[in-house]
Amino acid sequence: MTPQQASLRALEIAALAPIIPVLVVDDAAHAQPLAQALVAGGLPALEVTLRTPAALDVIREMAKVPGGVVGAGTLLTPADVQAAKEAGATFGVSPGATDKLLDACEEADLPLLPGAATATEAMRLLERGYTMLKFFPAEASGGAPALKSIGAPIPQISFCPTGGVSLKNAKDYLTLPNVVCAGGSWVAPKDAVESGDWQRIEALAKEAAALPR
């Protein structure tokens, strides 16, 4: 998969809904009902971060849920890419981008949302063929005003801002012409996941899915 093909597929996934849930799941038993609630609420693209020992098992379980498009977040190494692909991830997300990571994703045919926080990082990825990026950490990097400024001279790049994005500020990002969607963790609060309050999560997902863009 070429970077251009990968970015086109990543764009298609990003365009499925205004918000991609960023999920940190400690127990694989929660995976399927959590995915079902989010998909039912209108958020089919799911980013499972590789931050817990259960993450790969969570991806395996979520991949069984009809209508879901499950990806692996926090990809840092080629080994992460291989493990995520074997677990059933259909896209990847990384906080930044290295040549080794990009090579691994291209070889594994895994569409990637590579992270960039500056114009230089975005230009390097554009030079390689990537046009759909993750803007991270969004709020710490200047928020929507910074992303708007980056977009002015580099309009051919689209972004999924993640990091500090909430229901309150998501609209600031989603109204920008260079933003396709945003990543957020608020749609799956830890207490709701641990208590199995899937109705609450579905309601939060519906609210997020209705955000204008």
matplotlib code that plots the C-alpha trace (Angstrom):
import matplotlib.pyplot as plt

x = [0.0, 1.4, 1.2, -1.2, -3.5, -3.1, -4.1, -7.1, -8.3, -7.6, -9.6, -12.5, -12.4, -12.1, -15.1, -17.4, -18.3, -17.4, -15.6, -13.3, -13.5, -10.1, -10.4, -8.2, -9.7, -8.4, -10.7, -11.3, -14.7, -15.9, -14.7, -17.8, -20.5, -18.5, -18.0, -21.7, -22.8, -20.5, -21.5, -25.2, -24.6, -23.2, -19.5, -18.2, -14.5, -12.9, -9.3, -8.1, -4.9, -2.1, -1.8, -3.0, -2.1, -5.6, -5.4, -4.7, -7.4, -9.8, -9.1, -9.7, -13.1, -14.2, -13.3, -16.2, -18.8, -20.8, -20.5, -17.4, -14.1, -11.4, -8.0, -5.0, -3.7, -0.4, 1.6, 5.2, 7.3, 7.1, 6.4, 3.3, 2.1, 2.6, 0.8, -2.1, -2.6, -2.6, -5.2, -7.5, -6.9, -7.9, -6.1, -3.5, -2.9, 0.4, 1.3, 4.1, 5.8, 9.2, 10.5, 10.6, 6.9, 5.8, 7.7, 6.1, 2.6, 3.1, 4.5, 1.6, -1.0, -2.2, -3.7, -2.1, -3.1, 0.5, 0.8, 2.1, 2.1, 4.0, 4.1, 7.5, 6.2, 3.2, 5.3, 7.6, 4.6, 3.1, 6.5, 6.2, 2.6, 0.5, -2.4, -4.6, -2.8, -3.5, -2.9, -1.5, -1.5, -4.1, -4.9, -1.3, -0.1, -2.3, -5.7, -8.0, -6.3, -3.0, -4.5, -6.3, -3.0, -1.2, -4.0, -3.8, -0.4, -0.9, -4.5, -3.9, -3.6, -6.6, -6.4, -8.0, -7.1, -6.7, -5.5, -7.7, -10.6, -14.0, -17.6, -17.2, -14.4, -14.9, -17.0, -14.1, -12.1, -14.8, -15.7, -12.2, -11.9, -8.9, -10.5, -12.4, -13.1, -11.6, -10.5, -12.0, -12.1, -15.1, -17.6, -16.4, -15.8, -13.9, -16.5, -19.2, -17.1, -16.2, -19.8, -21.2, -23.4, -23.7, -26.8, -24.9, -22.1, -24.5, -26.2, -22.8, -22.0, -25.2, -24.5, -21.0, -22.2, -24.6, -21.9, -21.8, -18.9]
y = [0.0, 3.3, 6.4, 7.9, 4.8, 4.6, 8.3, 7.9, 4.9, 6.8, 9.7, 7.4, 6.0, 9.5, 10.7, 8.0, 10.2, 13.6, 11.8, 8.8, 7.5, 7.2, 4.1, 2.9, -0.4, -2.5, -5.5, -7.4, -8.5, -4.9, -4.7, -6.0, -4.3, -1.0, -1.3, -2.1, 0.9, 3.3, 1.9, 2.0, 5.7, 6.5, 6.3, 3.3, 4.1, 3.1, 3.7, 1.2, 2.6, 0.2, 1.5, -1.5, -5.2, -6.0, -3.8, -6.4, -8.7, -5.7, -5.2, -8.9, -8.7, -5.4, -6.6, -9.1, -6.3, -5.7, -2.1, -1.3, -0.2, -1.0, 0.6, 0.6, 3.8, 4.6, 2.8, 3.4, 0.6, -1.9, -4.6, -2.6, -2.5, -6.2, -7.1, -4.7, -6.0, -9.6, -8.7, -7.4, -3.6, -2.1, 1.2, 2.7, 5.9, 7.2, 10.2, 11.1, 9.6, 7.9, 6.4, 2.9, 3.2, 4.5, 1.7, -0.9, 0.4, 0.5, -3.0, -4.3, -2.5, -0.7, 2.8, 5.2, 8.5, 9.7, 12.4, 15.9, 19.0, 21.5, 22.7, 21.1, 17.7, 18.0, 19.0, 16.0, 13.7, 15.4, 15.0, 11.2, 11.2, 11.4, 13.9, 12.7, 13.3, 13.4, 16.8, 15.9, 17.0, 19.3, 21.6, 21.7, 22.6, 25.7, 24.2, 25.2, 28.5, 26.8, 24.2, 26.9, 28.7, 25.5, 24.8, 28.2, 27.5, 23.7, 23.2, 19.8, 18.2, 17.1, 16.5, 14.6, 16.7, 14.6, 15.5, 17.7, 17.6, 17.6, 18.0, 21.7, 22.5, 19.9, 22.3, 24.8, 22.1, 20.5, 23.8, 24.2, 23.4, 21.1, 19.0, 15.8, 14.5, 14.7, 12.1, 12.1, 9.9, 11.6, 9.4, 6.4, 7.5, 5.1, 4.8, 4.1, 1.4, -0.3, -0.2, -1.5, 1.6, 1.0, 3.1, 6.2, 5.5, 5.1, 8.4, 10.2, 8.7, 9.9, 13.4, 13.3, 11.9, 14.8, 17.4, 19.6, 19.6]
z = [0.0, -1.1, 1.3, -1.2, -1.0, 2.8, 3.2, 0.9, 3.0, 6.3, 4.9, 4.2, 7.7, 9.2, 7.3, 8.8, 11.8, 13.3, 16.3, 16.5, 20.1, 21.6, 23.9, 26.8, 27.8, 30.7, 30.4, 27.1, 28.5, 28.0, 24.3, 22.4, 24.4, 24.3, 20.6, 20.1, 22.1, 20.2, 16.8, 17.7, 18.7, 15.3, 15.8, 13.8, 13.6, 16.9, 18.1, 20.7, 22.2, 22.9, 26.4, 28.4, 28.5, 27.2, 24.2, 21.5, 22.9, 22.9, 19.2, 18.5, 20.3, 18.8, 15.3, 15.6, 16.1, 12.9, 11.6, 13.5, 11.9, 14.5, 14.6, 16.9, 18.5, 20.1, 17.4, 18.1, 16.6, 13.7, 16.3, 17.3, 13.7, 13.2, 16.5, 15.7, 12.2, 13.5, 16.1, 13.4, 13.3, 10.0, 10.5, 12.8, 14.6, 15.9, 18.1, 15.7, 12.7, 12.1, 8.9, 10.5, 11.6, 8.2, 6.4, 8.6, 8.0, 4.3, 4.2, 6.3, 4.2, 7.3, 6.7, 9.2, 10.7, 11.5, 14.1, 13.4, 15.5, 13.4, 9.8, 9.3, 10.4, 8.2, 5.2, 5.7, 5.7, 2.7, 0.9, 1.5, 0.2, 3.4, 3.2, 6.1, 9.4, 13.2, 14.8, 18.2, 21.0, 19.7, 22.6, 23.9, 20.4, 20.1, 19.5, 16.7, 16.0, 15.4, 13.2, 11.2, 10.7, 9.5, 7.1, 5.3, 3.6, 3.4, 2.3, 0.7, 4.1, 6.2, 10.0, 12.8, 15.9, 19.1, 22.6, 24.8, 22.5, 24.3, 23.5, 24.5, 22.0, 19.3, 17.2, 17.1, 15.3, 13.2, 11.5, 10.1, 6.4, 7.0, 9.7, 8.8, 12.3, 15.8, 18.3, 21.8, 24.8, 26.5, 24.7, 26.7, 30.3, 32.4, 35.1, 32.5, 30.9, 34.2, 35.4, 32.1, 31.5, 27.8, 27.5, 28.8, 26.3, 23.4, 24.4, 24.5, 21.1, 19.6, 20.9, 19.4, 16.1, 15.7, 15.9, 12.8, 10.5]

ax = plt.figure().add_subplot(projection="3d")
ax.plot(x, y, z, "-o")
ax.set_aspect("equal")
plt.show()
